[in-house]
Amino acid sequence: MVAVIAILVTLMTAGISLLSGTGNQSRRAGVDMLSGMIEQARTTAITSRSYVVLAIAEPGDLPAGDERCRIGLFKVEMEKWPTTSTSPISVTATLLSRWQTLNTGIVLIGGEADGVPNPLDSPKMTINYGGTKNLSIQVHAIAFNSRGGLLSPDGSTPIALRIAEGGYRNGKATPNMRAGQKAVTENRLKIGRVTARPYQIDG
């Protein structure tokens, strides 16, 4: 009996470690994907002399029908950007590439990171695209100007994205809380205001 219990405990410990490792790997993959798309957005804005929007589509924002978050890049001609600071912003744009999907088990959550504001706490942006298809979506968004700096959300401070393990329930991000811990298991990306390069706050 003791031997059976010992084997079960060993298997449970190994299973927890394996699941934890998988979660860490998925979270790091999400951080890498977001970092790459942010860098692609600012580089495209500079080279095309236009504005580029990184759109964060949560479940329900797109007609995908699943509980996963998607990231898309949109190009906006400078003369088509709103001249007034009305909120929420509405723009006409061109989708640059296919939507990228975050791994299952990874969510983007709101809330400040070390006092740095989070774009998921800002009002959603309306993006009209698709030409004659006349598509329109409302999403959280980060916009880059033609110098590679932040255009939106408005402000004078950097912004931060929080990438956590969890899932989407009824369109809302629900981070996992590990047993015995009150803190969310997450990684955080900080994006500068003047030079909008992403880097990890967590090191």
VMD Tcl script that draws the C-alpha trace (Angstrom):
set ca {
  {0.00 0.00 0.00}
  {2.81 2.38 0.94}
  {4.59 1.57 -2.31}
  {1.44 2.31 -4.34}
  {0.95 5.65 -2.58}
  {4.60 6.57 -3.18}
  {4.25 5.79 -6.89}
  {1.06 7.87 -7.15}
  {2.71 10.84 -5.41}
  {5.68 10.62 -7.77}
  {3.41 10.51 -10.83}
  {1.35 13.48 -9.60}
  {4.49 15.53 -8.96}
  {5.84 14.69 -12.39}
  {2.49 15.60 -13.98}
  {2.35 18.98 -12.22}
  {5.92 19.76 -13.26}
  {5.14 18.79 -16.85}
  {2.02 20.97 -16.97}
  {3.91 23.88 -15.41}
  {6.68 23.53 -17.98}
  {4.16 23.45 -20.82}
  {2.47 26.60 -19.48}
  {5.80 28.41 -19.21}
  {6.73 27.45 -22.76}
  {3.37 28.61 -24.15}
  {3.62 31.88 -22.26}
  {7.15 32.52 -23.57}
  {5.96 31.68 -27.09}
  {3.18 34.25 -26.68}
  {5.68 36.86 -25.51}
  {7.94 36.13 -28.49}
  {5.03 36.38 -30.93}
  {3.82 39.68 -29.50}
  {7.34 41.13 -29.42}
  {7.86 40.15 -33.06}
  {4.55 41.65 -34.18}
  {5.18 44.89 -32.28}
  {8.59 45.20 -33.93}
  {7.05 44.39 -37.32}
  {4.37 47.05 -36.79}
  {6.80 49.84 -35.90}
  {9.23 48.87 -38.69}
  {6.41 48.84 -41.26}
  {5.21 52.23 -40.05}
  {8.70 53.68 -40.55}
  {9.40 52.13 -43.96}
  {5.93 52.81 -45.41}
  {5.69 56.32 -43.91}
  {2.25 55.52 -42.57}
  {0.56 54.58 -39.33}
  {0.30 50.92 -38.35}
  {-2.20 49.52 -35.86}
  {-1.62 46.34 -33.86}
  {-5.15 45.08 -33.17}
  {-5.90 42.78 -30.23}
  {-9.09 40.84 -30.98}
  {-10.55 39.06 -27.98}
  {-13.19 36.31 -28.36}
  {-16.35 37.91 -29.74}
  {-14.53 40.73 -31.55}
  {-14.20 38.55 -34.68}
  {-16.64 35.98 -36.10}
  {-14.18 33.16 -35.37}
  {-16.46 31.48 -32.85}
  {-13.74 30.16 -30.53}
  {-12.32 31.31 -27.19}
  {-8.91 32.50 -28.42}
  {-7.19 35.86 -28.77}
  {-5.95 37.03 -32.18}
  {-3.48 39.72 -33.21}
  {-3.63 41.60 -36.52}
  {-1.68 44.39 -38.21}
  {-3.40 47.19 -40.13}
  {-1.94 50.01 -42.21}
  {-3.56 53.44 -42.03}
  {-2.61 56.23 -44.42}
  {-1.50 59.27 -42.44}
  {-4.07 61.56 -44.05}
  {-6.86 59.14 -43.01}
  {-6.02 59.26 -39.32}
  {-8.58 61.30 -37.31}
  {-7.43 64.88 -36.77}
  {-9.48 65.24 -33.59}
  {-8.87 63.28 -30.40}
  {-12.39 61.88 -30.26}
  {-12.83 58.67 -28.30}
  {-13.29 55.96 -29.33}
  {-11.12 56.31 -32.46}
  {-12.47 55.08 -35.80}
  {-10.12 54.47 -38.77}
  {-10.22 53.04 -42.26}
  {-7.34 50.62 -42.75}
  {-5.83 47.78 -44.76}
  {-5.16 44.39 -43.19}
  {-1.46 43.66 -43.76}
  {-1.42 39.92 -43.12}
  {-3.45 37.07 -41.68}
  {-4.53 37.23 -38.06}
  {-2.13 35.46 -35.68}
  {-3.64 33.38 -32.87}
  {-2.27 33.12 -29.35}
  {-1.71 29.58 -28.10}
  {-4.53 27.88 -26.23}
  {-4.06 28.43 -22.51}
  {-2.63 31.96 -22.91}
  {-4.54 35.20 -22.32}
  {-3.86 38.92 -22.42}
  {-5.11 40.58 -19.24}
  {-5.83 44.17 -18.26}
  {-4.43 46.12 -15.34}
  {-1.32 48.21 -14.89}
  {2.14 46.64 -14.70}
  {4.32 48.38 -12.12}
  {2.29 51.56 -12.62}
  {2.55 51.43 -16.43}
  {-0.87 51.70 -18.15}
  {-2.26 48.80 -20.16}
  {-3.87 49.36 -23.61}
  {-6.50 46.73 -22.72}
  {-7.86 49.24 -20.21}
  {-8.34 51.89 -22.94}
  {-11.51 52.26 -25.07}
  {-11.68 50.00 -28.10}
  {-10.82 51.31 -31.57}
  {-13.14 50.82 -34.55}
  {-11.31 49.56 -37.65}
  {-13.07 49.60 -41.02}
  {-11.39 47.41 -43.62}
  {-11.94 44.91 -46.40}
  {-12.68 47.36 -49.21}
  {-15.93 46.38 -50.91}
  {-16.58 43.74 -48.21}
  {-17.06 46.66 -45.80}
  {-15.87 44.87 -42.65}
  {-15.82 46.64 -39.30}
  {-14.47 45.51 -35.93}
  {-14.00 47.01 -32.49}
  {-10.76 45.96 -30.83}
  {-8.16 47.06 -28.33}
  {-5.29 48.53 -30.30}
  {-1.81 50.01 -30.26}
  {-0.93 52.44 -33.07}
  {2.58 53.37 -34.23}
  {3.51 56.59 -36.02}
  {5.82 56.95 -39.02}
  {8.80 57.60 -36.72}
  {8.35 54.31 -34.88}
  {6.83 55.83 -31.75}
  {3.48 55.34 -30.05}
  {0.52 57.16 -31.57}
  {-2.27 55.50 -29.61}
  {-3.30 55.04 -26.82}
  {-2.84 58.72 -26.02}
  {-0.51 59.78 -23.24}
  {3.07 60.61 -22.40}
  {4.07 57.39 -20.65}
  {4.99 53.91 -21.93}
  {2.40 51.14 -22.03}
  {2.57 47.49 -20.97}
  {1.00 44.20 -22.05}
  {0.43 41.36 -19.59}
  {0.63 37.79 -20.94}
  {-0.69 35.14 -18.54}
  {-1.66 31.49 -18.40}
  {-5.42 31.05 -18.46}
  {-8.42 30.94 -20.75}
  {-11.26 33.01 -22.13}
  {-14.71 32.44 -20.66}
  {-17.63 34.20 -22.28}
  {-15.15 36.45 -24.07}
  {-13.38 37.52 -20.87}
  {-9.78 36.68 -19.99}
  {-9.51 34.55 -16.85}
  {-5.92 34.03 -15.65}
  {-4.97 30.89 -13.77}
  {-4.24 31.13 -10.06}
  {-1.95 28.34 -8.92}
  {-2.69 26.58 -5.65}
  {-1.27 28.43 -2.68}
  {-0.41 31.52 -4.75}
  {-2.35 34.77 -5.01}
  {-0.26 36.21 -7.86}
  {-1.00 35.54 -11.52}
  {1.70 33.65 -13.44}
  {2.56 36.12 -16.19}
  {5.14 37.88 -18.31}
  {4.98 41.62 -19.02}
  {6.07 43.59 -22.07}
  {6.80 47.29 -21.79}
  {6.58 49.47 -24.92}
  {8.30 52.85 -24.96}
  {6.56 56.03 -26.04}
  {9.19 57.67 -28.31}
  {10.92 54.52 -29.55}
  {8.23 51.87 -29.28}
  {10.43 48.82 -28.92}
  {9.12 46.06 -26.65}
  {11.12 44.62 -23.79}
  {10.29 42.42 -20.85}
  {9.80 44.07 -17.49}
  {10.48 40.71 -15.85}
  {13.98 40.54 -17.32}
}
mol new
graphics top color blue
foreach p $ca { graphics top sphere $p radius 0.5 }
foreach p [lrange $ca 0 end-1] q [lrange $ca 1 end] { graphics top cylinder $p $q radius 0.2 }
display resetview
